[in-house]
Amino acid sequence: MWRDVYPRLICLRHHRGVNGELPVLGAALKLSTLPLRVAWLIADQRDLELQDPCMPEVLEGDWAAHAREIRTVLDGYRGRLGVHAPYDGVHVATPHAGLAGAVRTTLLRALEFTAAVGGSHLVVHSPFLFFGTAQGAHSPAEVAVAIERTLLNLAPVVTAAAAQQTVLVLENICDLRPDPLDALVRAFASPWVRRSLDTGHANLMRARGGPPADHWVEASGELLAHVHLADNDGESDRHWAAGEGTINWRSLFLALRRLSARPRLILEMSPEKQDAAAAWLGERGLAR
């Protein structure tokens, strides 16, 4: 009954938390745009995710020099820093031993880059790229096989991540529902493997029968360590600012505030869109 009488008070409590503080937004950036945002990042020591290693020329070139340049730009930054691993063609559940070796080499190099910039999380894409069609099933047995392959392929990567105290966060991509990816994270049985939620990806799959983004938060619970924040229209992964698409941001932040942990909140869009998203969320008392 109390919840029925005072729903607005409950909303305020969950948005702001017990201490009255709003969640602090961070940003995904590359070295080319980092100088534009570094003062904003340092002012509140916001979360930062570097996405340079997604470009093949970075890790296949003089990545150590690239990392040193980033450290120079980030002088004075002490926030939670992470990196996005390469993903194009990097299928972590591949059954082919040669390809699995290349995947491990790529991710181990991404971990080295993460250590070089002082990072503590590395985003890795989900292996669940196919969820069935009328012509092909996606059975529990197939999910189990994908989990087994991923555990085998990534075992040395998880060991290396633990040694350097970097958390691997597994991001939903084409995942129609959260349970297979959550099951994969639990199967690693490691505190160094956790879940990442991409709100835009979840919204795309909602249009195909999946649950909304806030349900992903509730399903993953304390496994959730990282969130990519971006909006879209449910038709294309447009990386719009919050409020420009169809995501229910109030429900999402209510779900986030129910967690005892504090996931990294990364605005994954252009710097101009990041300003618009931060302003829109701030005006509604959801984040700052």
C-alpha positions in Angstrom: 0.0 0.0 0.0 2.8 2.4 0.9 4.2 2.0 -2.7 0.8 2.8 -4.1 0.4 6.0 -2.1 3.9 7.4 -2.6 5.1 6.2 -6.1 6.8 9.5 -6.9 8.9 9.5 -3.7 10.0 5.9 -4.5 11.1 7.1 -8.0 13.1 9.9 -6.5 14.8 7.6 -4.0 15.8 5.1 -6.6 17.0 7.7 -9.0 19.1 9.6 -6.5 20.1 6.7 -4.2 20.2 6.9 -0.4 22.8 9.6 -0.3 20.9 11.8 -2.7 23.6 11.7 -5.4 22.7 11.2 -9.1 24.7 8.6 -11.1 27.7 10.2 -12.9 27.9 9.7 -16.7 31.1 8.8 -18.5 32.0 8.7 -22.2 33.4 6.5 -24.9 36.1 8.4 -26.9 39.1 8.0 -29.2 42.4 9.8 -28.9 41.2 12.1 -31.8 38.3 13.5 -29.7 39.7 13.0 -26.2 41.1 16.6 -25.9 37.6 18.0 -26.5 36.3 16.2 -23.4 39.2 15.8 -21.1 38.3 18.8 -18.9 34.8 17.5 -18.5 36.1 14.1 -17.6 38.6 15.3 -15.0 36.2 17.8 -13.3 34.2 14.9 -11.9 36.6 12.1 -12.6 34.0 10.5 -14.8 34.2 7.0 -16.3 36.1 6.8 -19.6 36.2 4.1 -22.3 38.8 4.3 -25.0 37.7 2.9 -28.4 40.9 3.2 -30.4 41.7 -0.5 -30.4 38.5 -1.1 -32.4 40.5 0.3 -35.4 42.8 -2.4 -36.8 45.6 0.0 -37.4 46.0 0.8 -33.7 46.8 -2.7 -32.3 48.5 -3.7 -35.5 50.7 -0.6 -35.4 52.8 1.1 -32.7 50.1 0.7 -30.1 52.5 1.4 -27.2 53.2 4.9 -28.6 49.5 5.4 -29.1 48.9 4.5 -25.4 51.6 6.9 -24.3 50.0 9.7 -26.2 46.7 9.0 -24.5 48.4 9.0 -21.0 49.8 12.4 -21.8 46.4 13.8 -22.8 44.9 12.3 -19.6 47.3 13.9 -17.2 45.3 14.5 -14.0 42.6 12.0 -14.8 42.0 9.4 -12.0 38.5 8.1 -13.0 37.6 4.5 -13.9 39.2 3.9 -17.3 38.5 1.1 -19.7 39.0 0.0 -23.3 36.8 -1.5 -26.1 38.4 -4.6 -27.6 38.4 -5.2 -31.4 35.2 -6.9 -32.5 35.0 -7.0 -36.3 35.7 -10.6 -37.3 36.6 -11.4 -33.6 34.2 -14.3 -32.9 35.0 -15.6 -29.4 33.0 -18.8 -29.9 34.6 -19.9 -33.2 35.0 -23.7 -33.4 38.2 -23.3 -35.6 41.4 -23.7 -33.7 43.4 -21.4 -35.9 40.8 -18.6 -35.7 40.5 -19.1 -32.0 44.2 -18.6 -31.7 44.0 -15.3 -33.6 41.1 -14.2 -31.4 43.2 -14.9 -28.3 46.2 -13.0 -29.7 44.0 -10.0 -30.5 42.3 -9.9 -27.1 45.6 -10.4 -25.3 47.1 -7.5 -27.2 44.0 -5.4 -26.3 44.7 -6.3 -22.6 48.2 -5.1 -23.0 46.9 -1.8 -24.4 44.5 -1.6 -21.5 47.3 -2.0 -19.0 49.5 0.5 -20.8 46.8 3.2 -20.5 46.0 2.3 -16.9 42.6 0.7 -17.7 40.6 -1.7 -15.6 37.9 -2.9 -17.9 37.9 -4.4 -21.5 34.7 -4.7 -23.5 34.3 -8.0 -25.4 31.4 -8.7 -27.8 28.9 -11.5 -27.1 29.3 -14.8 -29.1 25.6 -15.1 -29.6 25.2 -13.7 -33.0 22.4 -15.9 -34.2 19.1 -16.5 -32.4 17.2 -18.6 -34.9 15.0 -18.1 -37.9 12.1 -20.0 -39.4 14.7 -22.1 -41.3 17.1 -22.7 -38.4 16.6 -23.3 -34.7 18.6 -21.9 -31.8 18.2 -24.6 -29.2 19.4 -24.8 -25.6 22.0 -27.4 -26.9 23.4 -24.8 -29.3 23.7 -22.3 -26.5 25.5 -24.8 -24.4 28.0 -25.5 -27.2 28.6 -21.8 -27.7 29.3 -21.4 -24.0 31.7 -24.4 -23.9 33.6 -23.0 -26.9 33.8 -19.5 -25.5 35.1 -20.8 -22.1 37.8 -22.8 -23.9 38.8 -20.0 -26.3 39.0 -17.3 -23.7 40.5 -19.2 -20.8 44.1 -17.7 -21.4 42.5 -14.2 -21.8 40.6 -14.5 -18.5 43.8 -15.6 -16.8 45.7 -12.6 -18.2 42.9 -10.2 -17.3 42.9 -11.5 -13.7 46.7 -11.1 -13.4 46.5 -7.5 -14.4 43.2 -6.9 -12.5 41.2 -6.0 -15.6 37.5 -6.9 -15.8 36.2 -8.4 -19.0 32.7 -7.2 -19.6 30.7 -9.1 -22.2 28.4 -6.9 -24.3 25.0 -7.9 -25.8 25.0 -7.5 -29.6 22.4 -9.5 -31.5 21.3 -11.1 -28.2 17.5 -11.4 -28.2 17.3 -12.1 -24.5 19.7 -11.8 -21.5 19.8 -15.3 -20.1 22.3 -17.0 -22.5 24.9 -14.2 -22.0 24.3 -14.1 -18.2 24.7 -17.9 -18.2 28.1 -17.5 -20.1 29.3 -15.0 -17.5 28.3 -17.3 -14.6 30.0 -20.3 -16.3 33.4 -18.5 -16.2 33.0 -18.4 -12.4 35.4 -15.5 -12.2 35.1 -12.1 -10.6 37.1 -10.8 -13.6 34.2 -11.6 -16.1 31.1 -9.5 -15.9 28.2 -8.3 -18.0 27.9 -5.2 -20.1 24.6 -3.8 -21.3 24.3 -1.8 -24.6 21.0 0.0 -24.4 20.8 0.6 -28.1 21.4 -3.0 -28.9 18.7 -4.1 -26.4 16.3 -1.6 -28.0 16.9 -3.0 -31.5 16.2 -6.5 -30.3 13.1 -5.3 -28.4 11.6 -4.5 -31.8 12.2 -8.2 -32.7 10.5 -9.6 -29.5 13.2 -9.0 -26.9 12.7 -7.2 -23.5 13.4 -3.5 -23.0 16.7 -2.3 -21.6 15.6 -2.0 -18.0 14.7 -5.7 -18.0 18.2 -6.5 -19.0 19.5 -4.7 -15.9 17.1 -6.6 -13.7 18.0 -9.9 -15.2 21.8 -9.4 -15.0 21.6 -7.9 -11.5 25.0 -7.8 -9.7 26.7 -9.3 -12.8 26.2 -5.9 -14.5 29.4 -3.9 -14.4 29.2 -1.7 -17.4 26.6 0.1 -19.6 26.8 1.6 -23.0 24.2 4.4 -23.1 22.8 5.3 -26.6 19.3 5.8 -28.0 17.8 4.7 -31.4 14.5 4.2 -33.1 14.5 0.4 -32.9 15.3 0.1 -36.6 19.1 1.0 -36.7 21.9 1.3 -34.2 22.0 5.1 -34.6 23.9 6.0 -31.4 21.5 8.9 -30.8 21.5 11.0 -27.6 19.1 10.0 -24.8 15.6 11.2 -25.6 16.0 11.1 -29.4 14.8 7.6 -29.8 12.4 5.1 -28.1 14.2 3.9 -25.0 12.4 4.4 -21.7 15.3 6.1 -19.8 13.4 6.6 -16.6 12.7 2.9 -16.3 16.3 2.1 -17.1 17.7 4.4 -14.4 15.2 3.2 -11.9 16.5 -0.4 -12.5 20.1 0.8 -12.3 19.5 2.5 -9.0 18.2 -0.7 -7.5 21.6 -2.3 -7.9 24.0 -2.2 -4.9 26.9 -2.0 -7.3 27.7 1.1 -9.4 28.2 0.0 -13.1 30.2 2.2 -15.4 27.8 4.4 -17.4 29.4 5.2 -20.8 27.8 7.6 -23.3 28.6 5.8 -26.6 27.9 8.5 -29.2 29.7 11.5 -30.8 31.0 14.2 -28.4 28.2 16.6 -29.5 25.6 13.9 -28.8 27.2 13.3 -25.4 26.6 16.9 -24.4 23.0 16.7 -25.5 22.4 13.3 -23.7 24.0 14.6 -20.5 21.9 17.7 -20.5 18.7 15.7 -21.3 19.3 13.2 -18.5 20.3 15.9 -16.1 17.2 18.0 -16.7 15.1 14.9 -15.8 17.0 14.2 -12.6 18.3 10.8 -13.9 22.0 11.4 -14.1 24.7 14.1 -14.2 
